[in-house]
Amino acid sequence: MWFRAKPISSEGQLEGAIEAAKKSGREWLAQSYSPIVLEEAVMGDRDGMAYVSVNGNGTSRADGSKVKFAVAFVAMPNGALAQIWAILPLKDPAAERYFKKVIESFQAR
């Protein structure tokens, strides 16, 4: 799992940052996983903050294990776009639950 934040100041920047992150993320994931399948983004709201989630899946090039990709973008009240990316092994049923706990920890203040 990894996290980064990028300052944004408009909805156009938000959409551009999400598209750029999806493109660069797909390229990075393709180094270790194939095929890379990313679903359509789902828009929502998280504690008053704009929230976008993207799910996907792939297969490890190293050992053939199946994984789920979980990506979340949260527009924070301070003007930053938080990006949280996770690679969750399908053989670990607790992995997705822990990813959701991380997402739930983001709160508007």
N, C-alpha and C positions, 0 to 999 in steps of 0.2 A: 504494500500500500504506500502511496506517496501523496504529498500535498504541496500545493503552491498557491500563491495569491497574486493577482495582477490588478493594478489600479484601473478603474473604468470610470467614465464620466457621462456616458450616454447609452441609450438602449442600442444604438447602432454599434457602439464599441462592444457592448455585451454580446450581441449576436456574432460580430466578427471574431471576438476572442474565443467564443465557444467553437465556431467553425475551425479556426486555426488550431485550437487544442485538439479537436477530434482528428484533424489531418495529421498533425505531428505525432499524436498518440498512436494512431493506426500505424504510422511508419515505424515508430519505436517498437510497438508490439510485434510487428511483422518480422523483426530480427530474431524473435524467439518462438513465435507461434504462427501456425498456418492451418487452415485458413483463418483469417480474421473476419468475424461477422459482427457488425455493430448495428443494433436496431435503431429505429427512428427515435429521436429525442422526445421525451415526455416532459411537458412544462407543468409547473405547479407552483405552490406557495409553501414555504416552510417558516412558520413563526413570523409571518409578515414579510419575508424575504423571497424574491423570485428564486425559483429552484428548477433546475433542469437535470433530468437523469437520462443516462444512456446505458443500456445493458448490451451484452454481447457474449460471444464465446469463441473458443479456439482450441487448438491442440498443440501441446508442447512439441517443438522440433527435437528437443533433447531426449525425451523419454516417452512421447506419445500420450501423456496424460491429458485428460480433458479439463478445461478451466472455464470459468465464467468471468467476464469482465464487468465491473461495476464502476460507473463513472458518475460523479455528481458535480454540478456547478451551482454555487450558492452566491447570489448577489448580496454582499454584506452591507449593513447600514453605513459603514465607513467609506463606501465607494470602491471596495475591492471585490474582485470576482474570485472566490475560493474554488479551487479545483481539487477534487479528491478522486484518485484513481486506485482501483484495487484489482488484483488478479486472485481469484478465489478458486482453489482446487475443488472440483466437484466431489472428490472423495472425502472432503472435510465438511460435514453438514453444519458445523458451528461457524464456519468462515463468514457466511453471509449475515448471520445474526450479529457478529462483531462489527462488520462493516456498517450495518444499520445503526449500531450504538454510536459509532463515530459520527455519522451523519446527524443523529439526534442530539449530539452534544453542541452543535452550532445553534446559538440563540441570538436573537436581535437584542441589543442592549442600547 
